[in-house]
Amino acid sequence: MMARALKSYLQDPFLNQLYREVRQAGPLRSISVDLTHVCNLRCVGCYYFTEGMDRYRSPRDERVFDAFIEREKARGTNFVTVVGGEPTLAMDRLQKLYRHFRLSVATNGLRRIPLKGFENLPIGISVWGSPATDRRLRGSGRVEVFARALKNYRNDPRAFFYYTVSPGNADEIEPVVTRCIENGNAVLFNYYGDLARKGGALDARQGFGRVQAEIERMIGMFPERIFTTAYLSRVVTSGRLYDEQWGYQVCTSLSVDHPVNRERLKNGKPFNPHFRAYNADFQTTRRCCTGIDRDCETCFDTWEHFSWIMLNLRKHLGSKGEFTCWLTTMYLFYWINRIVDYPAGLQRLPEIHRRVNQALEQPPFSSGQSATADQALLVETEKTITLNPEIL
């Protein structure tokens, strides 16, 4: 079925508002960087240590880091996802990045990032389950990581918990989410890939069906504090986007300068033409955000799936509902990372969930037919938002 015109979808005032804000913010030219190769935890199945990424050592010479910043500024980078190791172990360097770029940081929460000097920094705090599960997987059975993170970021408006859910622990979702929200925070979901091959409740091969149902129930209970939409969660947990199956050949978050990706970048699938995932030496890059050689079937990373949806606008033009799912995904990425107005987005979040849920109740999505009418508007949108270097 040929899609209706993109222009007609934007007659909806709510969608038009989201669209205009993202357009006004402009394209993001992003990178990710491991700020340090060290961490104060050894989480079970952490991609960073599973693939030995800590062999790329962060240099002591501050001039190396300063030169990295200047190179990326000259290259046009304007957004940095900061990971590690543990970024709070290199606070001086985190401060430098904050002064020069828009940032998002992922932390285990054991050390608090002060408000002063980081007033508008989006902080994603890892949690992997109930206090017992989190202590076992992340605290070596001893450290109460979740409890300390809750204390450090209580009522902190910058902070949301980045909750990595495992397939067999769906019953833990409501208590964990409730505790985060009662702490004055919000929740964005991630999904455990079992790189350590522990199996059992952690084995992704059993599927995320119960997890998906619980996430959608949490959206219904706390629509103003859940940053994951039902659509995003379904794409991640199913590994399906229309006629495509998630994997290396469709991943959009690849280091474009890395020779291993040369053939992939020629296959016609969209990718972010600015993106690089820098190791902690601030010079070399790896294949993608979360891997060197890992099997992509173990990757359920939310941020990479955000990008997969965002760079596939044309697949989502078959109906207003499909376009709504694309646009709200795009908007939430910008909003969570405070590229668009944060207080306004917080007020819109319940309506975003309502619109997405309504769209998902409609007949199954089409095969990704794109609009033929309003071609100029479509091309303009792609240039400004998705394909003009660079979105993520």
SULZINOR-V140868 format. One record per backbone hydrogen bond with DSSP energy under -0.5 kcal/mol. NH is the residue of the N-H (numbers start at 1). CO is the residue of the C=O. Records with the same first field share a line. If there is no record, write none. Layout:
NH->CO, CO
//
This chain:
6->373
8->5
9->5, 6
10->6
11->8
12->9
13->11
16->12
17->13
18->14
19->15
20->16
21->17
22->18
23->19
24->20
25->21
26->22
28->391
30->28
31->79
32->276
33->81
34->278
35->33, 83
42->138
44->137
46->43
50->46
51->47
52->49
53->48
55->52
56->53
57->55
62->60
64->61
65->61
66->62
67->63
68->64
69->65
70->66
71->67
72->68
73->69
74->70
75->71
76->72, 73
77->72
78->29
79->29
80->102
81->31
82->80, 104
83->33, 81
85->38
86->38
87->85, 106
89->86
90->87
91->88
94->90
95->91
96->92
97->93
98->94
99->95
100->96, 97
101->97
102->78
104->80
105->122
106->82
107->124
114->112
118->115
121->118
122->103, 120
123->158
124->105, 122
125->123, 160
126->107, 124
127->162
134->130
135->131
136->132
137->133
138->134
139->134, 135
141->135
142->139
143->139
145->143
148->144
149->145
150->146
151->147
152->148
153->149
154->151
155->183
156->153
157->155
159->156
160->123
161->186
162->125
163->161, 188
164->127, 162
165->163, 190
168->201
169->166
170->167
172->169
173->170
176->172
177->173
178->174
179->175
180->176
181->177
182->178
183->179
184->181
185->180
186->159
187->225
188->161
190->163
191->300
192->165
197->194
202->199
203->200
204->202
206->203
207->204
212->208
213->209
214->210
215->211
216->212
217->213
218->214
219->215
220->216
221->217
222->218
225->222
226->222
227->187, 225
228->187
233->229
234->230
235->231
236->232
237->233
238->234
239->235
240->235
241->244
244->241
246->239
250->247
251->247
254->252
255->287
256->254, 275
258->255
261->258
262->259
265->261
266->263
267->264
272->252
273->271
275->272
278->32, 276
279->284
282->279
286->277
288->291
289->253
291->288
298->295
299->296
300->298
305->301
306->302
307->303
308->304
309->305
310->306
311->307
312->309
315->312
316->312, 313
317->314
323->319
324->320
325->321
326->322
327->323
328->324
329->325
330->326
331->327
332->328
333->329
334->330
335->331
336->332
337->333
338->335
339->334
340->334
345->341
346->342
347->343
348->344
349->345
352->348
353->349
354->350
355->351
356->352
357->353
358->354
359->355
360->356
361->357, 358
362->359
372->3
375->372
378->374
379->375
380->376
381->377
382->378
383->379
384->380
385->381
386->381
387->382
388->382
389->387
391->386
//
